[in-house]
Amino acid sequence: MVETRLIDGKAFAEGLRKRVASDVTAFHAATGVTPGLAVVLVGEDPASAVYVRNKGKQTVEAGMASIEHKLPATTTQAELLALIAALNAEKDVHGILVQLPLPGHIDAQAVLATIDPAKDVDGFHVVNAGRLAVGLDALVPCTPLGCVMLLKDRLGSLSGLEAVVVGRSNIVGKPLAQLLLREDCTVTIAHSRTRDLPEVCRRADILIGAVGRPEMIRGAWIKPGATVIDVGINRVDKPGGGTRLVGDVAFDEAQGIAGAITPVPGGVGPMTIACLLQNTLTAARRQLGA
């Protein structure tokens, strides 16, 4: 048995937001410019609406301008692309985020490809993905960026550590693997079809669950003392009614095995918006050459 420590993403994110707010104040004093983040929401998805509202609130609290465009679900792809083109040309907008998922009649890849890579604060544009892959400066997806921040805060140098990322999405798994390679980790990307997945996971000094399956990664899959980052946010039924949030890792089973683990909620989740604010400031600095 080892002592399993909780990695408090909520507290780290609060500190990061404060640092970003201080940097925004200094940036405005030096340039006279207020970084602006435009968020586009299409349709009435309740979870997306809550997320957009939280983004707007935290953007303003950080001293930035929040520009929200809430469009009906009937918005055509052409109308959405026209809005993005206008935002690309707007000098007061330094970051553009289109909230996913989009309604089924809209091609999300076509929409993401239309965003100016310099304003792509989600880091999803193929130009930013390519720059990350070849080791150039890029706007990096927020959740992977937050994961690496938490890991470095917990472990210091990541050099030489073996990292296993369970999940191969373009949003988390692939960019996170690239970021870990930058930190000189030895990286394996695994997924639901990996042969002998438990044994692959047991090799990991750093184990990351980003597969989107409730409690798929069991306690017996974890190397004693490993640091576990749980990206999953899954809503499951509770006995007797109601629901609760769980991660991709069986949290209770990980106790006494993992050296440290992020809880769900309160782990990786709060880091995403904090890193979005940092990306917006980074984008503004680059656009002004500051």
N, C-alpha and C positions, 0 to 999 in steps of 0.2 A: 504493500500500500504506500502511495505517495500522497503528499498534500497537494490537492488540486486548487489552484488559485483562479479566481474569476478575473477575466480581462474586462475592465469597465469601459466599454466603448462610449457610453453616455457621458461619462466624466471627461474622457479624452476629447470627444467631439465638442464639448462645451469650451474647453481650453483652446481648441483649434479655432472655433468661431470667434473667440475673443481676440486671438492673434490676428485673424483676418480683418476684424473690425479696426484694430489698431493700424494695420498696414493700409487699409482703405483710407483712413484719416490722413496718413502720411502721403499717400498717393494723390489724394485730392488737393492737399496743401501744395504739393510740388507741381501739379499739372492743371489744377482747376477743373478736373474731369471726375465725374461720379460714375464708377462702373455700373453698367446697366445689364440686367439679365431679363431676357424675354422668354416667357414660358407659354407654350401653346397647348391647350387642352381641347381635344375634339371628342364630343359626346359627353355622356353623363355617368361614366363608370364611377361608383362611389369611392372606391379605394384610390383611384387616380385623383379625384376631386380633393380628398383629404390631403394627399401628398402634395398637390399643387398649392393648396392653401398653406401648408407648413413651409414649403419652399419660399413662398411670397413673404411670409412673416419673418423668416430668418434672414432673407435677403435684405429687408428693410432694417432689421435690427443690426446688421453688419454695416450699415451706412451706404448700401447700394440702392440703385433704383430698380424696382420690380415692375416689369411690364407684362401684364397677363392678357392673353387672347383666348377667350373661351368660345368655342365654335360649336354649333349644333352637330349632332351625329350625321345629319344629312349633307354636311359640307362635302363638296366634290374634291377629288384629288387635285384638279386644276386650280380650284380656289385655294387650297392649302399651299400648293407650290407657289402661287402668286404672293401669298402672305409671306412665305419664307424669303422669296426674292426681295420683297420690300424691306424685311428686317435685315437681310444681308447688306442692303444699301444704307441703312439707317446708322449714322455716326454715333448716336447716343446708345445704341445697342451693341454691347461687346460680347455677349454670350447669348446663344439661342438653344433652347431645349424644347423638343417636341415630346410630350408625354406619351409613352407607350403603355398599353397597346392602343393601336388605332382601329377604327371601325374596319370591318372585313373588306369593304370595297376600296380601301386605300392601300397602296403598295408602300409598306413602311420603308423598304430599302430605297425606293425612289425618293421618298421624302428626306431620309437621312442624307442621301447623296447630294441633295440640293442645298443643304446648309453649308455656308462658307466654312471650310476647315478651320480657319482662324477664329471662328465664333462657336465652334462645335464643342461646347463645354461638357457634353456627355462623353466625348471621345469615341464616338461610334463611326465617324466618317472613315471611309477606306483609306484616305490619305493619312489620318492620324494613326489608324491601326497599322498601316505600313511603316510609318516613321518609328513607331514603338518597336515593331518587329526587327528593324535594322539598327536600332540603337540610337536614333536621332531624337532630339527634343520633340515632344508631342503633347497634345492635350490627352490625358489618360482617363479612361472610364473611372467614375468616382468610387464605386464599391471596391474594385481591386486596389485602387490607390489607398483607400482607408484601411484595407486589410494589411497592406505592407507597413503602413504607419503604426498600426497596433503591434505588429510583429517586432518591428525595430524598437519600439518603446519597451516591449517586454524582454527581448533577447539581446538588444544591442546589435552587434554585427551578425548578419545572417550567413556570412561567407562559409562555404563548405558544408552547410547543413543540407540534409536530404529532405526535399519538399515533395509531397504528393498532393496534387489538386484533383479532387474527384468532381468532375464536371468539365465540359468542353464548350460551353457557350461562348459566343462572341462578346457577350456583355461582361462576364466574370471570368470563366475558366481560362480562356486563351490569353486575354491581356494580363491576368494575374500571373500566369506562367512566365510571360515575357518580363514582367517586373521582378519576379524572383530570380530569373536568370541574370538580370542586371545587378542583383545583390550577390551574385556568385554562388547561388544555391545550385544543387544538383536536382533537376526538376523532372517529375513524371506527371503527365496528364493521364488520369484514369477516368473511367466512366462505367455505366451500368453493364456494359458488355466486356469489360476487362476480365481476362481469365484470372481466377484466384484473387479477386479483388481484396478480400481480407488480408491475404499475405502481402500484397503490394502496399496496403495501408500500414501494416505493421512495421515496414521499413522506415517510416517517415519520422524525422525529427519535428517536422512541421506538417500537419495534416489539415487540409482545407476541404470542407464539405460545401459543394456548390452545385448539387445535382438536382435539387428541387423535389426530393422524395422524403417524406416525414420519417425521421429517425432511422434512415437506411444504414448509416454507419454505426455499428454496434461497439460497445465498450471493449469487447475482446479483439476488435480490429486495431486498437490504439496501442502504440509502443509505449511502455511505461515511461513517464516523464515527458512525453511529447507535448508540444504546444498545438492546440486545436482551435482553428478558426471556423466557426459555423456560420456560413452565409445564408443558409436556408431560412425561409419564413413561410411556414405551412400552417394553415388553419385546419385543425382536426376536431372531431366531436369529442365531448367529454361524457363520461358515464353519467347518466341521469339527466342529460340535456345540456345545451349550450356548447360553446366551442372554446378552444384555447390555441395559442400559438406554440409551435414547436419547430426546432431546427431540423437539419439533415442528419444531425448526430444525436444518438440516444444519450441525452445529457446526464440522466441519473446513473447510467451504466459507466459513463466516463469518469465519474467521481472516484478518486482513489487510484486512478490509472494515469490520466492526463496530468502533466505538470501544471498546465494552465489551459483555460477554455473560455471562449466568449459565450455568454448566455443568450438565449432568445426568449423574449426581446431584450434589448439593452446592450447588445454587443456590437455587431457590425452595422446594424440598421442606422443608428444615429450618425455614423461616420459619413454616410452617403451624401447627405445634404451639406454637411460641413465641408467635404471635399469639393462639392459643386461650387460653393462660395469661393473656395481657394482657386478653382479652375477659372472662375469668372474674373477674378482679380488678375490671374496670370494672363488671361486672354487680353484684358484691357492694357496691361503693361506692354505686351508684345505689339499690340496694334499702335500704341503711341511711341514705341521704341524707348519706353521708360524702364 
